[in-house]
Amino acid sequence: MAFAKARYMYFLSAAAHPLQRKKLAVSLQRKIKRHTAAIQGENGNVESAMVLIPLLILFLIAIELIIATNLRNGDVAMAQGEASRRAISGQIYASDEVVELSSPDRFAHIRLLITHRRTTLPQIVPGLIALMGGSPSTDVKGVAIMEPIN
């Protein structure tokens, strides 16, 4: 900016005609005002912040919900797989439940194995889950029919 001003001052002193000097001076003043107004003007900053901050929070909330849903779906698949594997092999852990079902056939003995799986969720927006009244974890169950062991 200082170089441009010095250049215009040189042209003002070297210009022979007074009308030419006046045009250059007016041009210089307009450019200085335009650049000063562009530097000092903050008309769009507040509006941008008022739009961008809630939009960023909304984006983070959406990402957190997507992550929670995908982790829950993965946990459901893993719990169901564990239940099927344990029901076939006959392994029962202390945290598992075994439910006896009555059958019309007196020779059939049906038992269900229910497994539990709990995983904590990552928090992208701090306090969002507490604000909604929940806990940051998924609790899923897997169910399988136990095979009779001979």
Secondary structure, DSSP 8 states (H G I E B T S, - for coil): -HHHHHHHHHHHHH--SHHHHHHHHHHHHHHHHHHHHHHH--HHHHHHHHHHHHHHHHHHHHHHHHHHHHHHHHHHHHHHHHHHHHHHHT---TT-EEEEE--SSTT--EEEEEEEEEEE---SSTTHHHHTT--SEEEEEEEEE-----
